[in-house]
Amino acid sequence: SFSDSPLLSERKRRDREERLNIVLWKQPLVTLQYFFLETLINLKEWTIKLWHRRSILVSFLLMLAVLTATYYIEGTHQQYVRYMEKKFFWCAYWVGLGILSSVGLGTGLHTFLLYLGPHIASVTLAAYECNSVNFPEPPYPDQIICPDEETTEGSISLWAIISKVRLEACMWGAGTAIGELPPYFMARAARLSGAEPDDEEYQEFEEMLEHAETAQDFASRAKLAVQNLVQKVGFFGILACASIPNPLFDLAGITCGHFLVPFWTFFGATLIGKAVIKMHIQKLFVIITFSKHIVEQMVSLIGAIPSVGPSLQKPFQEYLEAQRIKLHHRADSGVPQGENWLSWMFEKLVIVMVCYFILSIINSMAQSYAKRLQQKMYSEEKTK
């Protein structure tokens, strides 16, 4: 068996390379076929799981029926229903974006850079321009218009802006915490079942534990430091890892699952770290970066660049002026209302990122089906 071990490792390496080649731009037909087959298998597995938990499903359907009746029956309660409906969908939107950012399915959609960050930045710019955060609803949050009330110059405070965007920021942070659960459950299930795990990240984690003493490179030492912090410090170690921007946090989830850390210890620390501490750090950074005086200084510095400075400065000035006009709703102003190239570029960037995320999901699910086929082949060989 020892002599077969190098051969097995080499075969697994080749199988992994073969799976990584199953992508739309290399093998489009095979990738799409495997994607649809994996989708059907997942739907079948989810249907079986729902059938086994049919009592919970029936309770959920009954609750949904009661809520639907409450929603459509006329009465004085409708004003509260409309308010709760708006808040629910607003929170669900940001929680969903947070989950997409961290769960990944091969690669995460960077929803902070694409959605939450620009939202906080637009609220910050509007707050300093309007000297208020009491944007009328509607149209806020879809569109920001300065309120008609008179306010004194410089009356807006940092805390007022933080409070204005706290709900969406915390919901996004809670979504990222939920997205960290799959590595935890995967590692926990593998440890409890005693079966050989089929996840590359978990296998890398096992190899790291085996070669912990001889690790020399920075990446291995960083992963080992995260693993030791989570294992030895527990709740506060998880909280520390979750409270700072940490690309290795998936390893913390695998570590907690492998060492059977209780669910609420892991999820509680992750939720507090990501939805409260880390979210306020990121929020403060965006608000301070897009405060009025810093933005004006940045635009003036762009203009100071030799030769190309004025030409680069002009679109930024036009964009800021267009935003001021939009905030005060002066559509008849003499400033050109054409689309700014900055907003055009950002829209195209969002489209490209979303398309890449969808492609990564298709590739990841196709590779998952290829792994199923390889595992089936392994099992058939063992039974011979």
Rosetta blueprint (number, residue, H / E / L):
1 S L
2 F L
3 S L
4 D H
5 S H
6 P H
7 L H
8 L H
9 S H
10 E H
11 R H
12 K H
13 R H
14 R H
15 D H
16 R H
17 E H
18 E H
19 R H
20 L H
21 N L
22 I L
23 V L
24 L L
25 W L
26 K L
27 Q L
28 P H
29 L H
30 V H
31 T H
32 L H
33 Q H
34 Y H
35 F H
36 F H
37 L H
38 E H
39 T H
40 L H
41 I H
42 N H
43 L H
44 K H
45 E H
46 W H
47 T H
48 I H
49 K H
50 L H
51 W H
52 H H
53 R L
54 R H
55 S H
56 I H
57 L H
58 V H
59 S H
60 F H
61 L H
62 L H
63 M H
64 L H
65 A H
66 V H
67 L H
68 T H
69 A H
70 T H
71 Y H
72 Y H
73 I L
74 E L
75 G L
76 T L
77 H L
78 Q H
79 Q H
80 Y H
81 V H
82 R H
83 Y H
84 M H
85 E H
86 K H
87 K H
88 F H
89 F H
90 W H
91 C H
92 A H
93 Y H
94 W H
95 V H
96 G H
97 L H
98 G H
99 I H
100 L H
101 S H
102 S H
103 V H
104 G L
105 L L
106 G L
107 T L
108 G L
109 L L
110 H L
111 T H
112 F H
113 L H
114 L H
115 Y H
116 L H
117 G H
118 P H
119 H H
120 I H
121 A H
122 S H
123 V H
124 T H
125 L H
126 A H
127 A H
128 Y H
129 E H
130 C H
131 N L
132 S L
133 V L
134 N L
135 F L
136 P L
137 E L
138 P L
139 P L
140 Y L
141 P L
142 D L
143 Q L
144 I L
145 I L
146 C L
147 P L
148 D L
149 E L
150 E L
151 T L
152 T L
153 E L
154 G L
155 S L
156 I L
157 S L
158 L H
159 W H
160 A H
161 I H
162 I H
163 S H
164 K H
165 V L
166 R H
167 L H
168 E H
169 A H
170 C H
171 M H
172 W H
173 G H
174 A H
175 G H
176 T H
177 A H
178 I H
179 G H
180 E L
181 L H
182 P H
183 P H
184 Y H
185 F H
186 M H
187 A H
188 R H
189 A H
190 A H
191 R H
192 L H
193 S H
194 G L
195 A L
196 E L
197 P L
198 D L
199 D L
200 E H
201 E H
202 Y H
203 Q H
204 E H
205 F H
206 E H
207 E H
208 M H
209 L H
210 E H
211 H L
212 A L
213 E L
214 T L
215 A L
216 Q L
217 D L
218 F H
219 A H
220 S H
221 R H
222 A H
223 K H
224 L H
225 A H
226 V H
227 Q H
228 N H
229 L H
230 V H
231 Q H
232 K H
233 V H
234 G L
235 F H
236 F H
237 G H
238 I H
239 L H
240 A H
241 C H
242 A H
243 S L
244 I L
245 P L
246 N L
247 P L
248 L L
249 F H
250 D H
251 L H
252 A H
253 G H
254 I H
255 T H
256 C H
257 G H
258 H H
259 F L
260 L L
261 V L
262 P L
263 F H
264 W H
265 T H
266 F H
267 F H
268 G H
269 A H
270 T H
271 L H
272 I H
273 G H
274 K H
275 A H
276 V H
277 I H
278 K H
279 M H
280 H H
281 I H
282 Q H
283 K H
284 L H
285 F H
286 V H
287 I H
288 I H
289 T H
290 F L
291 S L
292 K H
293 H H
294 I H
295 V H
296 E H
297 Q H
298 M H
299 V H
300 S H
301 L H
302 I H
303 G H
304 A L
305 I L
306 P L
307 S L
308 V L
309 G H
310 P H
311 S H
312 L H
313 Q H
314 K H
315 P H
316 F H
317 Q H
318 E H
319 Y H
320 L H
321 E H
322 A H
323 Q H
324 R H
325 I H
326 K H
327 L H
328 H H
329 H L
330 R L
331 A L
332 D L
333 S L
334 G L
335 V L
336 P L
337 Q L
338 G L
339 E L
340 N L
341 W H
342 L H
343 S H
344 W H
345 M H
346 F H
347 E H
348 K H
349 L H
350 V H
351 I H
352 V H
353 M H
354 V H
355 C H
356 Y H
357 F H
358 I H
359 L H
360 S H
361 I H
362 I H
363 N H
364 S H
365 M H
366 A H
367 Q H
368 S H
369 Y H
370 A H
371 K H
372 R H
373 L H
374 Q H
375 Q H
376 K H
377 M H
378 Y H
379 S H
380 E H
381 E H
382 K H
383 T H
384 K L
